[in-house]
Amino acid sequence: MVEKVADFLAEGEADYEYMMVESEHSAMAAALGVSMMGARAFTATSSQGLMYMAEMLNYTSGGRHPVVMVNANRALAIPWNIYGDHSDAMAMRDCGWIMLFAESGQEALDMVIQAYKIAEDKDVMLPVMVNVDGFTLTHTYDVVDIPEQELVDAYLPSFDTANKMCLEHPKTLCHSVGPDYYTEAKIAQQEAFEVAKAKIVACDEEFEAMFGRGYGGLIEEYCCDDAEYALVAMGGTVGTVRDVVDELRAAGEKVGLIKIRGFRPFPEEYFQSVKSKFKAMGVIDRSLCFGVGGTVFGEVKSALYGSEMGLKGFVLGLGGRDISVDMIKEMFAELKECPAGEYSDQPIFVGRRW
């Protein structure tokens, strides 16, 4: 991605500063410095690179600097593996960044544009991580519509912030505090995440009105109006689940899809609103919270506290293993056998080999 950014600059298609650094830690430190001077910053990373950024991710979010970054989701070592799953993003889920997950190349492009509008909102001022499935999306050629610059400019005004270094109005940034103020700083971040829920929806609605494409804000339901069984998914897996839902619907089965687009902030209110909507719900995880189970499943299970519908957590696609149509059909079949009110204590590993 950053090579493509360099190509745009070298070919005269864009006008910005391009900075070479020696590591991902330095890349995020540089992006933070750029934002602290009142300019927009963009970078991209993946897997171990994201882990190397960990210290600076927290500096950026704690300082309330609206950096935008694309993370190509890939597995973490050891075993060493370069292929796609969500382990990297889930390891950083509490670093204070808004986390959005793209289903397609087009959504990834559009989501970056939206990310700046969300991040730079004066009531939000949080960095945004746009997650794109490694190899499935990052290394697959796809036809996308690149919006005209004038339209993007109309949607996204120039960046203007008071949270920057300025000789006329000097202030301390990335400051240290003691116990007397630290809690309140973290409460302010939490409150900004709550505000961001509505802002993400509003920015997506405005984008759809201007560009003709919308993605549902935090959540998208697909064929859920009369569904009895629903699967929850994020990222590139969503497209395959859509196809399976269409096939099973054609065969008369009442199944649906719930796409999580915004993982942070988590759409807890949505899941609370569907506590009694389905006979059973399944959650697809491409990461593990060791000692607990699927990472997303834990979030959904918490939001559904008190629900009487069945709930199962499925873990699959780790380390880039294919998620097939048959696997998704198998998960829907499992949901049909799930008694009302039964919650999974252990994750179901779909496609395990031993």
N, C-alpha and C positions, 0 to 999 in steps of 0.2 A: 504493500500500500504506500509506504513512504517512498519507494522507488518511483511509483507512478506520480506521486506528488512532485518528485524531483523532475520527472519528465515534463509535466505540465509547465513547470517554471523554465526549464531549458528550452522548450519549444515556443516560449512566448505566449502560452495560453492562459497564464495567470501571473499575478504580481504579489509576491509575498517573500518573506525571508525564510530561507531553508538552512537549518542548523545541523551540522554533523556532530555527534557526541560519541563517547566510547562505550556507553552501556545504557540499558533500559533505566537504571536508577538515575543516571545523568539526564536521560531524555525527559523524565518526568520532572526532575529538578529544574531543567531548562524551561519546560512548559509552564511550571509554576512561576518562574521568574518573569516570563513573558506576560502572564496574566496579571502579575503584581505591578507591571508597568502599564496596565490598561489596554493591552492588545489581545486579540483572539489567539488561542493556541490549539494545535491539533497534533496528535501523535497516534501511533498504533503499536500494538504489542501482541504477545501470545504466550501462553503456557508459562515456562520457567522465567521468561522475560517479565511477565506480570508479577510473579513472585519476587523478582529482583527489585521491582518498583515499590514493594509493599510499604516501606517507610515513607516514601514521598507521596503515595496515594493518600495516606492519612494527613500529611501536612497540607496537601492541596484541598482536601475536603474540610479539614478543621479551620483553614484560613478563609474558607468560603470563596474560592476562586473557580470560576466556571469553565474549566478546561474540558474539552471533548476528546475522547479517545475511543478508537475501535479496538476491540479485543477479539482476535481470531481464536475461538474456543478450541483448546487442545488439552490432551491428557497431561498429567504431571508424573514426573519420575519419583521413585523407581517402581516397576520396570520402566526403563526409558522407552518412550513412545511419542511419536510426533503427530499422531492422528487425533481426530476430533472427539471430544466429549466436553462436559461442562465443569470439570473438576477445577479448572483454574479460576473461573469467575466465582464459583461457589466458595472457594477458599478465601476470597476477598469480599464476601457478601456484606460484612460488617465494617468495611473501611470508609463508609460515609459517602459513597458514590451512588448516584442514581444509576440503575442497571436496566437497560432495555435489551430485548432479544429479537433479532430479525428472522423472518421466515424465508426471505428471498433476497436476491441481489437488489431488486428495485426497492424493497423495504429498507434494506441496509443503507442505500444512498439517501432515500427520503428521511430516514431516521436520523442521520447525521445532521441534516439541515434543521430538522425539528429539535434536535438535541441542543443546539446553540440557543434557540429561542426559549427552551425550557430552562436551561442552565443559567442564562443571563437575566431571567425575570428577577426584578428587584426584591420580590418576596421569596425567592428560592435561593439563588446564588450558591448552587452546588455543582460539582463536576458531574459529567455524564459519561458512562461507559456503554458504548453500543456493541453488543455481542453478536458475532457472526460465526456460525459453525465452521470450524476448521476443515478445509478440503471440500466438504459437501457444498459449501457456498463460496469459500475464499478462492478455491482453485477450479471452479466450474464456470465456463463461459455462459453468460446469460445476456439476453437483450434487455437493456434498460433505457428508460427515457431520462436523459439528462436535462433538467429544466433550464430555461433561458435565464441568463444572469439577471436581467431586469426583473423577472418574476421573483427570483430568490431575494433580490434586494428589497422588493416591496413587502415580502413576507418577513424578512429578517433585517431590521434596521441596524445601523452601525452600532458597534459595542460602545456603551457609555456606562462607566462605573465610577463610584467614589471610593471603592475598595482598591486603591492603587497608591503607589508612591507618587508624591507630588510636592515639589518644592514650595509651591504657594500654600498648600494645605498639608503640612507634614503630619505623619501619623506612624504608629508602630504597626507593622504587619508580622505575622507568624510569631507573635509574642509568647512569653512564658507567663503562667499564672500559678498561684498556689491553690490550696484547697478551697479558699473562700470564693473563687469565681469559676473554677473548672466545671462544676456541675451545671451551672447556668449556661455556659458555652455549649455544652452537649445538649441541653434542653432546647437551646435555640436551633441546633441542627435538626433535632427530632421534629420540632415544630415546622421547620422548612420542608421536611419530607412529607408531612401531612398536607401542607399547602401544595406541594408538587403533584399530589394525586389529581387535583382538579386542573392544575396547569397542563399536565400531560394530555389530559382529555381535551382541553380547550385548544391547545396548540395543534393537536391532530385534526380536530374539527375545522379549524381555520385553514390548515394545510389542504384538507379535502376540498374546501370551498374554492380555494385558489388554483389547486393543481389537478383536481379531479380524482385524487387517490386518498383514501383514508384507511386506517388500520384499527380502529376501535379504541384508541386510547390505551388503557391499561389491559383490557380484556377484550377478546372477540369470541362470541358464541357462533358456532356453525351447526345448523340443523338441530338446535337444542329446544325449540319451542314445544315439541311433543315427545322429546327423547326420554327414554326410560333408563338408558345407560350412557354415560359420557366419559371420555378420556380427556385428561388435562395434559397439555404438552407445551414445550417452548422450543423456539429456534427452528432449524431446518426440518426436524421431524414432523412438524405440523403439516407440511404439504403432503407427506405420505399418509398421515392419518386422515386428511381431507378425502383423499382418493378412496381409502377403505370405507369411510363413512358413506360416500356416494354409492359404492358397490353394495354395501349392506342395506342401505336405504332402498335401492332398486329391488332388493330381494325381500323387502317388506319389514326389515328390522328397524326398530326405533332407537337409533343410536345417534350420538352427537359428539362434537368436539368443543373443548374450551381451550382457547389459546391464551396463554399468559404472555403478554407483550412487555409488561412492566413488572419485573421481579422486585426491584427496590425503587420506590416504595411498593410494598406488597399489597395487592388489592383485596385486603381482608374483608372489606364491606361487601364486595361482590359474592364471595363464598358464603358469607353469613346470610345473604339474600336467597341462596339456592339450597339451603339446608334440607328442604323437603321436596325439592323439585324432581329428583331422580330416584330410581330404585337403588342404584349403585353408581359410584364414581371411582375411576381409576386414575392414578397419577403416574406419568412417565418421568423417570429421573435418568439423567445421563451423568450422574455423580453420586457419590456416597458420603454420607455423614457418618463416619465410622463409630460404631457402638450404638447407633440409632437406626440408620437406614437411609432411604432416599432423602436428599436435602429438601427438595421442593415438597415432597410428601409430608414432611414434618410441618412445614408452613401451612399447607392446606388442612391437614388434620387439626392443627391448633385453631384455625379459623372456623372449622366446622364443629367445634365443641358443642355437644348436646344434640347433634344431628342423629336422626334415626335411620338414615340410609346407609347402605353398605359402602365401605371405603377400602380400596386396596392400593398398595404401592408397588410399582414395577420398576426394576432397575435393569437397564439394557443399553446397548450402544456404547459401552465404555471402551476407551482406547481406539475408537473409530470402527468398532464392529458394526456391520450393516444392521439396520433396523428394517426388517422386511415386512411386506404386506401380510405374510402368514403370522408373523409375530404380533402384529396389531390385531389381527382377527383372533388370535389366541387370547389376547388380553380382554377383548370384548366377551369372549366365551367365558373367561374366568369371572367377569362381572355378573353374568347371568346366573352364576352359581353362588353368588355372594348373598348370604342371608341379610335381611334388614338389620341395621344396627351393628353389624360385624365390622370391626376395624382390624386391619392387619397389624400384628405385633412385629412381624419380620418382613423385610422386603422380598418380593418374588423376583428371582433373577431369571429373566426370560432369555432363552437361548444359551444357558450355561452348558459347558462341555464336560465338566466333571464335578 
